[in-house]
Amino acid sequence: MSDELGRAAAVLRDAREVAIACHVNPDADALGSSLGLAHHLTARGATVIVGFPNEPLEMPGWSAALPVDDLVVPVEAFPSSPAVMVTCDCAAFDRLGSLGASADAAGELIWIDHHRSNDGLGTIPLIDPAASSTCEMVFRLIGEMGGEMPDHIPAHWMTYFIVPSTDAMWP
């Protein structure tokens, strides 16, 4: 995975615009890793948006304490063919729902996940079943990219440890 980690870091260091997607009904790992990476890239000067395929867009109640800013956009505002797209915590392509078309059309697709069942998709697959979470993998990726980490990023990752990962969080 070290070659892919280096490639992903290089692509993201140079990217001016990045679209990040996580799975439908995101849990703390999916949304926390997406927002943590988004804030790091924004601090580096990139324009970043985050999306997940729930329609209508409704943030999970537990995410109210997270610094979300204006990063999260509804499906219709997600780019249809991003130059660089990252997926966080999607074990299978169908978990992207309506954002799957954007993944298919992306110029570069960085697929970050820790699930053993992952299909290994993307032009740069960062799949590590030994990782505890996608948040851990994004932390490693940010370390590989270098640069300062904004103070509020750890709040995104802490949600992984304090919010249960269950579909029971969604009505």
CORNORZI-V761834 format. One record per residue. N is the residue number from 0. RES is the residue in one letter. SS is DSSP state (H for helix, E for strand, C for the rest). NEAR is the number of other C-alpha atoms within 12 Angstrom. D_CENTER is the distance of its C-alpha to the mean C-alpha in whole Angstrom. Layout:
BEGIN
n->N res->RES ss->SS near->NEAR d_center->D_CENTER
n->N res->RES ss->SS near->NEAR d_center->D_CENTER
END
This chain:
BEGIN
n->0 res->M ss->C near->22 d_center->18
n->1 res->S ss->H near->17 d_center->19
n->2 res->D ss->H near->15 d_center->20
n->3 res->E ss->H near->26 d_center->16
n->4 res->L ss->H near->28 d_center->15
n->5 res->G ss->H near->23 d_center->17
n->6 res->R ss->H near->23 d_center->17
n->7 res->A ss->H near->37 d_center->13
n->8 res->A ss->H near->32 d_center->14
n->9 res->A ss->H near->22 d_center->17
n->10 res->V ss->H near->29 d_center->15
n->11 res->L ss->H near->39 d_center->13
n->12 res->R ss->H near->28 d_center->16
n->13 res->D ss->H near->19 d_center->18
n->14 res->A ss->C near->26 d_center->15
n->15 res->R ss->C near->21 d_center->17
n->16 res->E ss->E near->29 d_center->14
n->17 res->V ss->E near->40 d_center->10
n->18 res->A ss->E near->46 d_center->9
n->19 res->I ss->E near->51 d_center->5
n->20 res->A ss->E near->54 d_center->5
n->21 res->C ss->E near->49 d_center->5
n->22 res->H ss->C near->38 d_center->9
n->23 res->V ss->C near->35 d_center->12
n->24 res->N ss->C near->33 d_center->13
n->25 res->P ss->C near->42 d_center->10
n->26 res->D ss->C near->38 d_center->12
n->27 res->A ss->H near->40 d_center->11
n->28 res->D ss->H near->41 d_center->9
n->29 res->A ss->H near->47 d_center->6
n->30 res->L ss->H near->47 d_center->7
n->31 res->G ss->H near->49 d_center->8
n->32 res->S ss->H near->46 d_center->5
n->33 res->S ss->H near->50 d_center->3
n->34 res->L ss->H near->49 d_center->7
n->35 res->G ss->H near->46 d_center->8
n->36 res->L ss->H near->53 d_center->7
n->37 res->A ss->H near->45 d_center->8
n->38 res->H ss->H near->38 d_center->11
n->39 res->H ss->H near->35 d_center->12
n->40 res->L ss->H near->39 d_center->11
n->41 res->T ss->H near->30 d_center->13
n->42 res->A ss->H near->23 d_center->16
n->43 res->R ss->C near->25 d_center->16
n->44 res->G ss->C near->19 d_center->18
n->45 res->A ss->C near->23 d_center->15
n->46 res->T ss->E near->26 d_center->14
n->47 res->V ss->E near->38 d_center->11
n->48 res->I ss->E near->37 d_center->10
n->49 res->V ss->E near->44 d_center->7
n->50 res->G ss->E near->48 d_center->9
n->51 res->F ss->E near->44 d_center->9
n->52 res->P ss->C near->34 d_center->13
n->53 res->N ss->C near->26 d_center->15
n->54 res->E ss->C near->18 d_center->18
n->55 res->P ss->C near->15 d_center->19
n->56 res->L ss->C near->20 d_center->16
n->57 res->E ss->C near->22 d_center->17
n->58 res->M ss->C near->29 d_center->15
n->59 res->P ss->C near->28 d_center->16
n->60 res->G ss->H near->17 d_center->19
n->61 res->W ss->H near->23 d_center->17
n->62 res->S ss->H near->29 d_center->15
n->63 res->A ss->H near->17 d_center->18
n->64 res->A ss->H near->18 d_center->18
n->65 res->L ss->C near->30 d_center->15
n->66 res->P ss->C near->25 d_center->15
n->67 res->V ss->C near->28 d_center->13
n->68 res->D ss->C near->19 d_center->16
n->69 res->D ss->C near->17 d_center->15
n->70 res->L ss->C near->31 d_center->12
n->71 res->V ss->E near->33 d_center->11
n->72 res->V ss->C near->29 d_center->13
n->73 res->P ss->C near->23 d_center->15
n->74 res->V ss->H near->30 d_center->15
n->75 res->E ss->H near->19 d_center->18
n->76 res->A ss->H near->22 d_center->17
n->77 res->F ss->C near->30 d_center->14
n->78 res->P ss->C near->31 d_center->15
n->79 res->S ss->C near->22 d_center->17
n->80 res->S ss->C near->22 d_center->17
n->81 res->P ss->C near->31 d_center->14
n->82 res->A ss->C near->27 d_center->16
n->83 res->V ss->E near->39 d_center->12
n->84 res->M ss->E near->46 d_center->9
n->85 res->V ss->E near->54 d_center->6
n->86 res->T ss->E near->55 d_center->5
n->87 res->C ss->E near->51 d_center->3
n->88 res->D ss->C near->51 d_center->7
n->89 res->C ss->C near->47 d_center->9
n->90 res->A ss->C near->32 d_center->12
n->91 res->A ss->C near->27 d_center->14
n->92 res->F ss->H near->29 d_center->14
n->93 res->D ss->H near->20 d_center->16
n->94 res->R ss->H near->26 d_center->13
n->95 res->L ss->H near->32 d_center->11
n->96 res->G ss->H near->24 d_center->15
n->97 res->S ss->H near->28 d_center->16
n->98 res->L ss->H near->39 d_center->13
n->99 res->G ss->H near->35 d_center->14
n->100 res->A ss->H near->23 d_center->16
n->101 res->S ss->H near->34 d_center->14
n->102 res->A ss->H near->37 d_center->13
n->103 res->D ss->H near->28 d_center->16
n->104 res->A ss->H near->20 d_center->17
n->105 res->A ss->C near->30 d_center->15
n->106 res->G ss->C near->24 d_center->17
n->107 res->E ss->E near->31 d_center->14
n->108 res->L ss->E near->36 d_center->11
n->109 res->I ss->E near->42 d_center->9
n->110 res->W ss->E near->43 d_center->9
n->111 res->I ss->E near->49 d_center->7
n->112 res->D ss->E near->44 d_center->9
n->113 res->H ss->C near->33 d_center->12
n->114 res->H ss->C near->26 d_center->14
n->115 res->R ss->C near->18 d_center->18
n->116 res->S ss->C near->16 d_center->18
n->117 res->N ss->C near->24 d_center->15
n->118 res->D ss->C near->23 d_center->17
n->119 res->G ss->C near->28 d_center->15
n->120 res->L ss->C near->27 d_center->14
n->121 res->G ss->C near->33 d_center->13
n->122 res->T ss->C near->24 d_center->15
n->123 res->I ss->E near->31 d_center->14
n->124 res->P ss->E near->33 d_center->13
n->125 res->L ss->E near->41 d_center->12
n->126 res->I ss->E near->39 d_center->13
n->127 res->D ss->C near->30 d_center->15
n->128 res->P ss->C near->22 d_center->17
n->129 res->A ss->C near->15 d_center->18
n->130 res->A ss->C near->21 d_center->15
n->131 res->S ss->C near->21 d_center->16
n->132 res->S ss->C near->35 d_center->12
n->133 res->T ss->H near->40 d_center->8
n->134 res->C ss->H near->37 d_center->9
n->135 res->E ss->H near->35 d_center->12
n->136 res->M ss->H near->40 d_center->10
n->137 res->V ss->H near->48 d_center->8
n->138 res->F ss->H near->32 d_center->12
n->139 res->R ss->H near->27 d_center->13
n->140 res->L ss->H near->39 d_center->12
n->141 res->I ss->H near->32 d_center->12
n->142 res->G ss->H near->21 d_center->16
n->143 res->E ss->H near->24 d_center->16
n->144 res->M ss->H near->26 d_center->15
n->145 res->G ss->C near->19 d_center->18
n->146 res->G ss->C near->17 d_center->19
n->147 res->E ss->C near->18 d_center->19
n->148 res->M ss->C near->25 d_center->16
n->149 res->P ss->C near->21 d_center->17
n->150 res->D ss->C near->14 d_center->19
n->151 res->H ss->C near->23 d_center->16
n->152 res->I ss->H near->30 d_center->13
n->153 res->P ss->H near->25 d_center->15
n->154 res->A ss->H near->29 d_center->15
n->155 res->H ss->H near->39 d_center->11
n->156 res->W ss->H near->34 d_center->12
n->157 res->M ss->H near->27 d_center->15
n->158 res->T ss->H near->31 d_center->14
n->159 res->Y ss->H near->31 d_center->13
n->160 res->F ss->H near->19 d_center->17
n->161 res->I ss->H near->16 d_center->19
n->162 res->V ss->C near->26 d_center->17
n->163 res->P ss->C near->17 d_center->18
n->164 res->S ss->C near->22 d_center->16
n->165 res->T ss->C near->16 d_center->18
n->166 res->D ss->H near->15 d_center->18
n->167 res->A ss->H near->13 d_center->21
n->168 res->M ss->H near->17 d_center->19
n->169 res->W ss->C near->17 d_center->19
n->170 res->P ss->C near->9 d_center->23
END
